[in-house]
């Protein structure tokens, strides 16, 4: 009887335990590097997100994506056990190759610990089994991913300073100040290395866009997802634009940043940013319809976005629970190619939850 009572009391502790308190995102906090290149485990959610266009030696154009997520759980952080799942590390990787016609992608997840999965607080150094993204002392990033149908071994070399998004890195994602993240980008990363696609190794080079973002509350309760673009423009400038969509499909919030070749930064308020779909693609697997070609306005500038290939849907229900479209796109302005980037479309299968 006594053992039954003890079990009952333990169950009550689990049921009625207070929800964990995560660190809030506040305006006016100065980001500090290299410290903020590393992980922030007191915040609920964090990601390091590399997307790039590559050209092979024979002239083929490919897109790639490598993302590492860190997610704090509700588990007691004071638990000294190394087996306690306090932090989860999740990885997504994908290659867009028009010769194949659909996205090649893979995903992994594990609890942090035992040197097998971790996110260092000192600098960018995230590992998940044999997937690894690391910033070296000379500033270069090494990306090494061994997936089921492909592998990537790439070196990303900075050519520009970090680009702080929003207000000095405080990036609002909704009408309330607490709906925000800390967010910086590293555009125009000169990229070189090799890919193995279905057993064939190819050398490639190009440009990568790297995002690092962390938060504890991002989305409004009426938000369904977001549309996001990160683009390396051919003149050396960088363009980021996003909109948060409501469950009814309307724009809840938006923002854009452009840094021109001279280093001048322009921010665009929600009423200066719009996404106008130009073409949709319907997934044969989820039946979701994605606006894979768009006209994005930032102030008076209008950017035409066209996909490298239509089928770039990534099903991550085995890790983050989401299905989203993540694709390599060409950016045009005034009828001319202006650059290349990646377009992310979330919440088209079901509303996003972070």
C-alpha positions in Angstrom: 0.0 0.0 0.0 2.8 2.4 0.9 4.5 1.8 -2.5 1.2 2.5 -4.3 1.0 5.8 -2.4 4.5 6.8 -3.3 3.8 6.1 -7.0 0.6 8.2 -6.8 2.5 11.1 -5.2 5.2 10.9 -7.9 2.5 10.9 -10.6 0.9 14.0 -9.1 4.2 15.8 -9.1 4.5 15.1 -12.9 1.0 16.1 -13.7 1.0 19.3 -11.6 4.6 20.3 -12.1 4.9 23.9 -13.2 5.6 24.6 -16.8 9.3 25.3 -17.4 10.3 28.9 -17.6 12.5 29.7 -20.6 14.6 32.8 -21.0 12.7 35.7 -22.7 13.8 37.6 -25.8 14.0 41.3 -25.0 14.9 44.4 -27.1 18.1 46.3 -26.4 20.3 43.2 -25.7 23.5 43.5 -27.7 24.7 40.4 -29.4 28.3 39.5 -28.7 30.5 37.4 -31.0 31.9 34.8 -30.9 29.8 34.0 -27.8 26.5 34.3 -29.7 27.7 32.1 -32.5 27.3 29.3 -29.9 24.2 27.8 -28.3 21.7 29.4 -25.8 20.3 26.5 -23.8 18.1 28.7 -21.6 15.9 29.5 -24.6 13.3 27.1 -25.8 14.2 26.8 -29.5 17.3 27.5 -31.6 18.6 26.7 -35.1 21.7 27.1 -37.3 20.5 27.0 -40.9 22.7 26.9 -44.0 21.2 27.1 -47.5 23.2 27.5 -50.7 23.5 27.3 -54.4 26.3 25.2 -55.8 27.7 24.7 -59.3 29.5 21.5 -60.2 32.5 21.2 -62.4 30.3 20.2 -65.4 28.0 23.2 -64.9 25.1 21.6 -63.1 23.3 23.8 -60.5 22.3 22.3 -57.2 20.8 23.5 -54.0 21.5 22.3 -50.5 20.2 22.8 -47.0 21.7 21.8 -43.6 19.9 22.7 -40.4 20.6 21.9 -36.8 18.0 22.5 -34.2 18.4 22.7 -30.4 15.2 22.3 -28.4 15.0 22.6 -24.6 12.6 20.0 -23.1 10.4 20.3 -20.0 12.7 18.0 -18.2 14.2 19.2 -14.9 17.5 20.9 -15.7 18.7 20.2 -12.1 18.7 16.5 -12.8 22.4 15.4 -12.7 21.9 12.3 -14.8 23.6 12.2 -18.1 20.6 10.2 -19.4 18.2 13.1 -18.7 16.8 14.4 -22.0 17.2 18.1 -21.1 18.1 19.2 -24.7 17.2 17.6 -28.0 19.4 18.0 -31.1 17.7 17.6 -34.5 19.2 17.7 -37.9 17.7 18.2 -41.4 19.6 18.0 -44.6 18.5 18.1 -48.3 19.8 18.4 -51.8 17.9 19.9 -54.8 19.0 18.3 -58.1 16.8 19.0 -61.1 18.2 15.8 -62.7 16.5 13.8 -60.0 13.3 16.0 -60.0 12.5 15.8 -56.3 14.2 16.7 -53.0 16.6 14.3 -51.5 16.4 14.7 -47.8 17.2 13.1 -44.4 16.6 13.8 -40.7 17.9 12.8 -37.4 17.3 13.5 -33.7 18.9 12.6 -30.4 19.1 13.8 -26.8 22.2 15.8 -26.1 24.9 13.9 -24.3 27.9 11.5 -24.2 29.6 13.5 -27.0 27.3 12.0 -29.6 24.9 15.0 -29.8 25.7 18.5 -28.6 25.5 22.2 -29.2 28.5 24.1 -27.8 27.8 27.3 -25.9 31.3 28.7 -26.8 30.9 28.9 -30.6 29.1 27.3 -33.5 29.8 23.6 -32.9 26.8 21.4 -33.3 27.0 17.6 -33.7 24.5 14.8 -34.2 26.2 11.5 -34.6 28.2 11.9 -37.9 26.5 15.1 -38.8 28.6 18.2 -37.8 28.7 21.9 -38.3 31.7 23.7 -36.8 33.1 27.2 -36.9 36.9 27.2 -36.9 39.2 29.8 -35.3 39.8 31.3 -38.8 36.1 32.0 -39.1 35.4 29.3 -41.7 32.6 26.8 -41.2 33.0 23.1 -41.8 29.8 21.2 -42.7 29.9 17.4 -42.8 26.7 15.4 -43.3 26.4 11.7 -44.2 22.8 11.1 -45.2 21.1 8.1 -46.7 21.1 9.1 -50.3 23.8 11.8 -50.3 26.6 13.4 -48.3 28.0 16.9 -48.1 31.5 18.0 -47.1 31.7 21.7 -47.5 33.7 24.7 -46.3 31.9 28.0 -45.9 34.2 31.1 -45.9 32.9 34.4 -44.7 33.3 37.4 -47.0 31.1 39.8 -45.0 30.4 40.7 -41.3 27.3 39.2 -39.6 24.0 40.9 -40.6 21.9 41.7 -37.5 18.2 41.2 -38.3 15.5 43.4 -37.0 16.6 46.0 -34.3 20.3 45.1 -33.8 19.4 41.4 -33.7 16.0 41.7 -32.0 13.7 40.3 -34.7 10.0 40.8 -34.0 7.7 38.1 -35.4 4.3 39.5 -34.3 2.4 42.5 -33.0 3.5 41.8 -29.4 7.2 42.4 -28.3 7.5 39.0 -26.7 6.8 37.4 -30.1 10.4 37.8 -31.2 13.8 36.0 -31.6 17.4 37.0 -31.6 18.5 36.6 -35.2 21.5 37.3 -37.3 22.6 36.1 -40.7 25.9 35.4 -42.5 25.2 36.0 -46.2 27.7 35.6 -49.1 29.6 32.7 -47.6 32.0 31.5 -50.3 31.5 27.7 -50.5 33.6 24.8 -51.8 33.7 21.1 -51.3 32.2 17.9 -52.5 28.8 16.1 -52.7 28.1 12.5 -53.1 24.7 11.9 -54.7 23.5 8.4 -55.1 27.0 7.1 -54.9 28.6 9.6 -57.3 31.0 12.2 -56.0 31.1 15.7 -57.5 33.1 18.7 -56.7 31.2 22.0 -56.4 31.4 25.6 -55.4 29.0 28.5 -54.8 27.5 30.7 -52.1 25.7 29.9 -48.9 23.4 31.9 -46.6 23.7 31.0 -42.9 21.0 31.9 -40.3 21.3 31.6 -36.5 18.1 32.3 -34.5 17.0 31.5 -30.9 13.8 32.3 -29.0 11.3 31.1 -26.4 8.1 32.4 -28.0 7.9 33.3 -31.6 4.4 32.8 -33.1 1.1 34.5 -32.4 -1.6 32.0 -31.3 -3.4 32.8 -34.6 -0.3 32.2 -36.7 -0.3 29.2 -39.1 3.3 29.5 -40.4 5.6 31.7 -42.4 7.1 32.5 -45.8 10.8 33.4 -45.7 13.5 34.3 -48.3 17.2 34.6 -47.8 19.1 35.5 -51.0 22.7 36.3 -51.9 22.5 38.8 -54.7 25.0 38.9 -57.6 26.2 42.4 -56.8 27.3 41.3 -53.3 24.3 42.5 -51.5 22.0 40.4 -49.3 18.2 40.2 -49.0 16.0 38.7 -46.3 12.3 38.9 -46.2 9.5 37.1 -44.3 5.9 37.2 -43.5 3.9 35.5 -40.7 0.5 34.2 -41.9 -2.6 33.9 -39.9 -4.7 30.7 -39.9 -7.1 32.5 -42.3 -4.2 33.2 -44.7 -3.8 36.9 -44.0 -0.5 38.7 -43.2 0.0 38.9 -39.4 3.5 40.4 -39.5 6.3 41.0 -41.9 9.8 42.3 -42.1 12.7 42.6 -44.6 16.3 43.6 -44.5 18.6 44.5 -47.4 22.3 45.2 -47.1 23.7 46.6 -50.3 27.2 46.1 -51.7 28.5 49.2 -49.9 27.3 47.9 -46.6 24.3 50.2 -46.2 21.4 48.4 -44.3 17.8 49.2 -45.0 15.0 47.7 -42.8 11.4 47.4 -44.1 8.4 47.6 -41.8 5.4 45.2 -42.1 3.4 47.5 -44.3 6.4 47.7 -46.7 6.7 44.0 -47.3 4.3 41.8 -49.3 4.3 38.3 -50.8 2.1 37.8 -53.9 2.0 34.2 -55.1 2.5 33.7 -58.9 2.4 29.9 -59.2 1.5 27.0 -56.9 2.7 23.4 -56.7 0.5 20.7 -55.2 2.3 17.9 -53.4 1.4 14.4 -54.5 2.2 13.2 -51.0 0.5 15.6 -48.6 -1.8 17.4 -51.1 -0.6 20.7 -49.7 -0.5 23.6 -52.2 2.7 25.8 -51.9 3.2 29.2 -53.6 6.6 28.2 -55.0 6.8 31.3 -57.3 6.2 34.7 -55.7 6.5 38.4 -56.3 8.0 39.9 -53.1 7.9 43.6 -52.6 10.3 45.4 -50.2 9.6 49.1 -50.3 9.6 50.1 -53.9 11.7 47.1 -55.0 9.9 44.1 -56.5 11.6 40.7 -56.6 10.5 37.7 -58.8 11.1 34.4 -57.1 11.2 31.2 -59.2 12.1 27.7 -58.0 15.0 25.6 -59.2 12.5 22.7 -59.2 8.9 22.5 -57.9 9.2 19.4 -55.7 11.2 20.6 -52.7 8.9 19.4 -50.0 10.6 18.2 -46.8 8.7 15.8 -44.5 10.2 16.0 -41.0 7.4 14.4 -39.1 9.9 12.0 -37.6 11.9 14.8 -35.9 10.2 18.2 -35.6 6.8 17.0 -36.6 6.5 19.5 -39.5 6.2 19.2 -43.3 7.4 22.2 -45.2 8.7 23.4 -48.6 12.3 24.4 -48.5 13.7 25.2 -51.9 16.4 26.7 -54.0 15.1 29.7 -55.9 16.3 32.3 -58.5 15.7 35.9 -57.7 15.0 38.3 -60.6 14.4 42.0 -60.7 13.3 44.1 -63.7 13.4 40.9 -65.8 17.1 40.1 -65.1 18.6 37.6 -62.8 19.6 39.4 -59.6 20.8 36.4 -57.4 20.0 33.1 -55.9 18.6 32.0 -52.5 16.3 29.8 -50.6 12.5 30.1 -50.0 10.9 28.5 -47.0 7.2 27.9 -46.8 5.7 26.5 -43.5 2.2 25.8 -42.2 0.7 24.7 -45.5 0.0 21.2 -44.3 -1.0 22.1 -40.7 -0.2 25.1 -38.5 3.3 25.2 -37.2 4.2 24.6 -33.6 7.6 25.5 -32.2 
